[in-house]
Amino acid sequence: MIVIFGGAFNPPTMAHCSMAGHIVKTLGCRKLLFLPVGDLYQKPGLLACAHRIKMLELLCLELPRCEVSPLEAGHSRVLSTLEMCRLIEKAYPKEEVAFVMGADNLADLPNWFQYEDLLKEFRQIVFKRGDFSVLGLIEGNFFKYRDRFILLDPPGGVGHISSTAYRNHLENEGMVPSLVSGYIKKHHLYGR
């Protein structure tokens, strides 16, 4: 299985690291690909993709079977999740492809472009979250696709860690891995 872990990774945090490691260990996937959004993605305060890719590459030094895909960074437009999954599937034609989705994204999934095709063609890995009834959302909104979901318990200690919390508070140095922190300080990113 090839697992796609998409996101802004602005910056990549200990939570991203823990979740990726947990997925690889629990599912025994062949490879986990971090897939950062490109520079065309409209999000306030989004750091240049080149920096986010470099930080993810540093993160992957500590994570077996994890790599960074610059797929969206090299495109002239923002790709939909379905398009990205199909492109990765073309690159790994003999592998099942799965996409990591947060519980909050699961609630918003009906608003995604061609979400039913996404569910038909690709498995979705969803981490359970205390403030969301993941099973309730699946049973209520995606009943006919319920076998397309892989539910995982989150690794411990990641609930309070977020890229936003790191960016907004200079004292949150422990939220990013040390190699990422060193890169951030060297390049004076996020006010450090």
HELIX and SHEET records of a PDB file:
HELIX    1   1 MET A   14  LEU A   27  1                                  14    
HELIX    2   2 CYS A   49  CYS A   60  1                                  12    
HELIX    3   3 THR A   81  ALA A   91  1                                  11    
HELIX    4   4 ALA A  103  ASP A  108  1                                   6    
HELIX    5   5 LEU A  109  ASN A  111  5                                   3    
HELIX    6   6 TYR A  115  GLU A  121  1                                   7    
HELIX    7   7 VAL A  134  ASN A  141  1                                   8    
HELIX    8   8 PHE A  143  ARG A  148  5                                   6    
HELIX    9   9 SER A  163  ASN A  168  1                                   6    
HELIX   10  10 GLU A  173  MET A  175  5                                   3    
HELIX   11  11 SER A  178  LYS A  186  1                                   9    
SHEET    1   A 6 CYS A  66  VAL A  68  0                                        
SHEET    2   A 6 LYS A  31  PRO A  36  1                                        
SHEET    3   A 6 ILE A   2  GLY A   7  1                                        
SHEET    4   A 6 VAL A  97  MET A 101  1                                        
SHEET    5   A 6 ARG A 123  PHE A 127  1                                        
SHEET    6   A 6 PHE A 149  LEU A 152  1                                        
END                                                                             
